[in-house]
Amino acid sequence: MSKEKIRFNIGQICGYFGYSRQGYYRHRQLERARRTEEELVVTAVKNIRRTQPRAGSRKLKNMLSSQGIDIGRDRLFDMLRAKRMLVERHRAYHRQRTRCTVSDIISI
């Protein structure tokens, strides 16, 4: 028994899923552009972080816009979160005061 290969073209596949060929190719083009922009932003952030490793997303956004890379704050946050490049927050350290109670005074 020989198996015959069934070939579909992009138009048939897109029609099956309810999309147009134009929509398929537009989506492909946008994905490429988005990946290219993401690579550009990530390399720029890595270069900035070499000199300022604790620079947060809001400061990075301003630095990137001064370099001509315009990206929204939320998109930058999402991009850095996906690449695990967000700076960890410092936890505030508060020294606990020891309280002097009446029983402490009496036992002295």
WOQUI-V924084 format. One record per pair of residues at least 24 apart in sequence whose ideal C-beta (glycine too) atoms are under 10 Angstrom apart, sorted by the first residue. I is the first residue (numbers start at 1). GAP is how many residues later the second one is. D is the distance in Angstrom with one decimal. If there is no record, write none. Layout:
i;gap;d
I;GAP;D
I;GAP;D
This chain:
i;gap;d
34;41;9.9
34;45;9.8
37;32;8.3
37;34;7.6
37;38;9.5
37;42;9.1
38;33;9.5
38;37;9.5
38;41;6.0
38;44;8.7
38;45;8.3
40;24;9.4
40;27;9.9
40;29;6.6
40;31;9.4
41;28;6.2
41;30;6.0
41;34;9.0
41;35;7.1
41;38;6.2
41;39;8.7
41;42;9.4
42;37;7.4
42;38;8.4
42;40;9.9
42;41;6.0
42;43;7.4
44;24;9.8
44;25;6.0
44;27;9.7
45;24;9.6
45;31;8.5
45;34;8.7
45;35;7.0
45;38;8.6
45;40;6.4
46;37;9.8
46;39;8.1
49;36;7.9
49;38;8.6
53;34;7.9
54;33;5.8
54;34;9.5
54;36;8.8
55;32;7.3
56;24;9.6
56;30;8.3
56;31;5.5
56;33;9.1
57;24;9.1
57;28;9.2
57;29;7.0
57;30;7.9
59;28;9.8
60;25;9.4
60;27;9.3
